[in-house]
Amino acid sequence: MVTCSHTSVYFSLAYKSHCVFMRLLLIVFGMTMNLIGAAHATDRSPSTDPVASEIYVATLQLKGLGIDATSETQALAALDSTDSLVQYFAMNLAKLKKDKAAIPALRRVLASHSAIDRITSCEALEAIGDDPGIWMPVCVQILSENDPIPQLAAARLLAKNGDGRGWAVTYAALQGDDSVLTNMACDIIPTFRGVKYLSAKGLLTLDPLATCLGLFSRSTERTQISLLAPISELAQPADIGKLRQLQKAAKSAAVRSRISDVVGRLKTSPKLK
């Protein structure tokens, strides 16, 4: 099965409510799907290795834009392209391949005016293993800017590396009215488990599960459904009692059914045996 990069999906879909970039990405997505279909028809699809599949998709995305990414020279040159889509997909490919030769070009992108370009470069540099002192300050800067999708992506990347400074942005998105941002925050929040965060009350060790459980009762039905994703990921068998208490606050039968599914999964967890 061919899969798409997790972050690529977010930036492709979430940008629908924030800029014209989405329309361009959907065009390229359609081109990519056509190319994948053709590859399948000729039995040239990659193995079930998820990384190989993502590299395959990224290569096809660039091919749809006229770039032969199987050529290292063209793949590296694409990182300096003035075409934002070419550059975006080239950075994603460099990240997937962990291509150290891409580091100089990726560092140049950190000076871009576009937050989406900068965070995409940060993700690639982190995946490749570049010095955190180069890209982490850029993530912190993005947190202070008024561009929510890159802000949340920066929060995730920082938390992944033990830095909790993106917690406030993530927590705000969990409580907001924008379903795209709420869903993205729900996907990100498990990354903060055990991360330290300097709050007005002092240094805290973050507990994302407790946060999600605390928000549940005062959330809308839609947000409750979204919150159940991180709750399901973070909960342990010892938390079954807490999850059962959520039934009382559930805003619909659909939410109650999903809670029951999570409880049922925890009951059969090997950790209970």
C-alpha positions as CSV (number, residue, x, y, z in Angstrom):
1,M,0.0,0.0,0.0
2,V,1.2,3.5,-0.8
3,T,1.0,5.9,2.0
4,C,1.5,9.7,2.2
5,S,3.7,11.6,4.6
6,H,1.9,12.4,7.8
7,T,2.9,16.1,7.8
8,S,2.3,16.4,4.0
9,V,-1.3,15.3,4.6
10,Y,-1.7,17.9,7.4
11,F,-0.2,20.8,5.4
12,S,-2.2,19.7,2.3
13,L,-5.6,19.4,4.0
14,A,-5.3,21.8,6.9
15,Y,-4.3,24.7,4.6
16,K,-7.8,24.6,3.0
17,S,-9.1,27.2,5.4
18,H,-5.9,29.3,5.5
19,C,-4.6,30.0,2.0
20,V,-4.7,29.4,-1.7
21,F,-1.7,27.0,-1.3
22,M,-4.3,24.3,-0.7
23,R,-5.8,24.5,-4.1
24,L,-2.4,24.1,-5.7
25,L,-1.6,21.1,-3.5
26,L,-4.9,19.5,-4.5
27,I,-4.0,19.8,-8.1
28,V,-0.6,18.1,-7.4
29,F,-2.4,15.5,-5.3
30,G,-4.6,14.6,-8.2
31,M,-1.6,14.4,-10.5
32,T,0.2,12.1,-7.9
33,M,-2.8,9.8,-7.7
34,N,-2.9,9.5,-11.5
35,L,0.8,8.6,-11.5
36,I,0.3,6.1,-8.7
37,G,-2.5,4.5,-10.6
38,A,-0.4,4.1,-13.7
39,A,2.4,2.6,-11.6
40,H,0.1,0.1,-10.1
41,A,-1.3,-0.8,-13.5
42,T,2.2,-1.7,-14.7
43,D,3.0,-3.5,-11.4
44,R,5.7,-0.9,-10.5
45,S,4.4,0.0,-7.1
46,P,6.8,-0.3,-4.1
47,S,6.9,-2.8,-1.3
48,T,4.8,-2.6,1.8
49,D,7.7,-0.8,3.6
50,P,6.1,2.4,4.7
51,V,9.2,4.6,4.3
52,A,9.8,3.2,0.8
53,S,6.2,3.9,0.0
54,E,6.4,7.5,1.2
55,I,9.6,8.1,-0.8
56,Y,7.9,6.6,-3.8
57,V,5.0,9.1,-3.5
58,A,7.3,12.0,-2.9
59,T,9.3,11.1,-6.0
60,L,6.0,10.9,-8.0
61,Q,4.9,14.3,-6.7
62,L,8.1,15.9,-8.0
63,K,7.9,14.0,-11.3
64,G,4.4,15.5,-11.7
65,L,6.1,18.9,-11.5
66,G,8.8,18.1,-14.0
67,I,11.5,17.1,-11.6
68,D,13.3,13.7,-11.9
69,A,13.9,13.1,-8.2
70,T,15.7,9.8,-8.9
71,S,18.6,12.1,-10.0
72,E,20.4,13.4,-6.9
73,T,21.4,16.5,-8.8
74,Q,17.9,17.4,-9.7
75,A,16.5,16.5,-6.2
76,L,19.1,18.8,-4.5
77,A,18.5,21.6,-7.0
78,A,14.8,21.4,-6.3
79,L,15.4,22.5,-2.8
80,D,16.4,25.9,-4.0
81,S,13.5,26.2,-6.5
82,T,11.5,29.4,-6.6
83,D,8.4,27.2,-7.2
84,S,7.0,26.8,-3.7
85,L,5.4,23.4,-4.5
86,V,8.6,22.0,-6.0
87,Q,10.6,23.2,-3.0
88,Y,8.0,21.8,-0.5
89,F,8.0,18.3,-2.0
90,A,11.8,18.3,-2.4
91,M,12.2,19.1,1.3
92,N,9.8,16.3,2.2
93,L,11.8,13.9,0.0
94,A,15.0,15.0,1.7
95,K,13.4,14.4,5.1
96,L,12.2,10.9,4.1
97,K,15.6,9.9,2.6
98,K,17.5,11.5,5.5
99,D,19.8,13.0,2.9
100,K,22.7,14.8,4.6
101,A,23.7,16.4,1.3
102,A,20.5,18.4,1.5
103,I,21.5,20.2,4.8
104,P,23.1,23.3,3.2
105,A,20.0,24.0,1.1
106,L,17.6,23.2,3.9
107,R,19.4,25.7,6.2
108,R,19.0,28.4,3.5
109,V,15.2,27.8,3.6
110,L,15.3,28.7,7.4
111,A,15.6,32.4,6.3
112,S,12.4,32.2,4.3
113,H,9.5,34.7,5.0
114,S,7.1,31.7,4.8
115,A,6.5,29.9,8.1
116,I,5.3,26.8,6.2
117,D,8.6,26.7,4.3
118,R,10.6,27.2,7.5
119,I,8.8,24.5,9.6
120,T,9.0,22.0,6.7
121,S,12.8,22.7,6.6
122,C,13.0,22.3,10.4
123,E,11.3,18.9,10.1
124,A,13.6,17.8,7.4
125,L,16.7,18.9,9.3
126,E,15.5,17.2,12.5
127,A,14.9,14.0,10.6
128,I,18.3,14.1,9.0
129,G,20.0,14.7,12.4
130,D,21.2,18.3,11.9
131,D,22.3,20.3,14.9
132,P,19.2,21.3,17.0
133,G,20.9,24.6,17.7
134,I,20.3,25.5,14.1
135,W,16.6,24.6,13.6
136,M,15.1,24.7,17.2
137,P,15.3,28.5,17.5
138,V,13.4,28.8,14.2
139,C,10.6,26.6,15.7
140,V,10.5,28.9,18.8
141,Q,10.2,31.9,16.5
142,I,7.3,30.3,14.6
143,L,5.5,29.8,17.8
144,S,5.3,33.6,18.2
145,E,3.9,34.2,14.8
146,N,0.2,34.4,13.8
147,D,0.1,31.3,11.6
148,P,-1.6,28.4,13.4
149,I,-0.8,25.4,11.3
150,P,3.0,26.1,11.3
151,Q,2.7,27.0,15.0
152,L,1.3,23.6,15.8
153,A,3.8,21.8,13.7
154,A,6.6,23.7,15.5
155,A,5.0,22.7,18.8
156,R,5.0,19.1,17.8
157,L,8.6,19.1,16.7
158,L,9.8,20.9,19.8
159,A,7.9,18.5,22.1
160,K,9.3,15.5,20.2
161,N,12.7,16.8,21.3
162,G,11.7,17.4,24.9
163,D,10.9,21.1,24.7
164,G,7.5,22.1,26.0
165,R,7.3,25.7,24.8
166,G,4.6,24.8,22.2
167,W,2.2,23.6,24.9
168,A,0.2,26.9,25.2
169,V,-0.4,27.0,21.4
170,T,-1.5,23.3,21.5
171,Y,-3.8,23.8,24.5
172,A,-5.4,26.8,22.9
173,A,-6.1,24.8,19.7
174,L,-7.8,22.0,21.7
175,Q,-10.3,24.5,23.0
176,G,-10.8,26.5,19.8
177,D,-13.6,26.5,17.2
178,D,-11.5,25.5,14.2
179,S,-12.0,21.8,13.7
180,V,-8.8,21.5,11.6
181,L,-6.7,23.0,14.4
182,T,-8.4,21.0,17.1
183,N,-7.8,17.7,15.2
184,M,-4.2,18.6,14.6
185,A,-3.8,19.5,18.3
186,C,-5.3,16.2,19.3
187,D,-2.9,14.4,17.1
188,I,0.1,16.4,18.6
189,I,-0.8,16.3,22.3
190,P,0.5,12.8,23.1
191,T,4.0,14.0,22.1
192,F,4.0,16.2,25.2
193,R,3.7,13.2,27.6
194,G,6.3,13.8,30.3
195,V,7.7,17.0,28.7
196,K,8.6,19.9,31.0
197,Y,6.8,23.2,30.6
198,L,7.6,26.4,32.4
199,S,4.2,27.9,33.3
200,A,3.2,30.9,35.5
201,K,3.0,28.4,38.4
202,G,6.5,27.1,37.8
203,L,8.0,24.1,36.0
204,L,5.4,21.4,35.3
205,T,5.7,17.9,34.0
206,L,2.9,17.7,31.3
207,D,0.2,15.1,31.5
208,P,-1.7,15.1,28.2
209,L,-4.1,12.4,29.3
210,A,-5.2,14.4,32.3
211,T,-5.6,17.5,30.1
212,C,-7.8,15.7,27.6
213,L,-10.0,14.2,30.3
214,G,-10.3,17.6,31.9
215,L,-11.5,19.2,28.7
216,F,-13.9,16.5,27.8
217,S,-17.0,17.5,29.7
218,R,-17.0,21.1,28.5
219,S,-16.2,20.3,24.9
220,T,-18.7,20.1,22.0
221,E,-19.6,16.7,20.5
222,R,-17.3,17.1,17.6
223,T,-14.4,18.0,19.9
224,Q,-15.2,15.1,22.3
225,I,-14.9,12.7,19.3
226,S,-11.5,14.3,18.4
227,L,-10.3,14.1,22.1
228,L,-11.0,10.4,22.2
229,A,-8.1,9.8,19.7
230,P,-5.4,11.0,22.1
231,I,-7.3,9.6,25.1
232,S,-7.3,6.1,23.4
233,E,-3.6,6.4,22.6
234,L,-2.5,7.6,26.1
235,A,-4.9,5.6,28.4
236,Q,-3.7,2.6,30.3
237,P,-5.9,-0.2,31.8
238,A,-5.6,1.5,35.1
239,D,-7.5,4.4,33.6
240,I,-10.7,2.4,32.7
241,G,-12.6,4.0,35.7
242,K,-11.8,7.5,34.5
243,L,-13.0,6.6,31.0
244,R,-16.2,5.2,32.3
245,Q,-16.8,8.5,34.0
246,L,-16.7,10.2,30.6
247,Q,-19.9,8.4,29.6
248,K,-21.8,10.8,31.8
249,A,-20.4,13.8,30.0
250,A,-20.8,12.4,26.5
251,K,-22.8,14.7,24.2
252,S,-24.2,11.9,22.0
253,A,-24.7,8.2,21.6
254,A,-21.9,8.1,19.0
255,V,-19.5,9.5,21.6
256,R,-20.6,7.0,24.2
257,S,-20.1,4.2,21.7
258,R,-16.6,5.3,21.0
259,I,-15.8,5.5,24.8
260,S,-17.1,1.9,25.1
261,D,-14.8,0.9,22.3
262,V,-11.8,2.4,24.0
263,V,-12.7,0.7,27.3
264,G,-13.2,-2.6,25.5
265,R,-9.7,-2.4,24.0
266,L,-8.2,-1.6,27.3
267,K,-9.9,-4.5,28.9
268,T,-8.2,-6.9,26.5
269,S,-4.8,-5.2,26.9
270,P,-2.0,-7.7,27.7
271,K,-1.1,-5.3,30.6
272,L,-4.2,-6.6,32.5
273,K,-3.0,-10.2,32.3
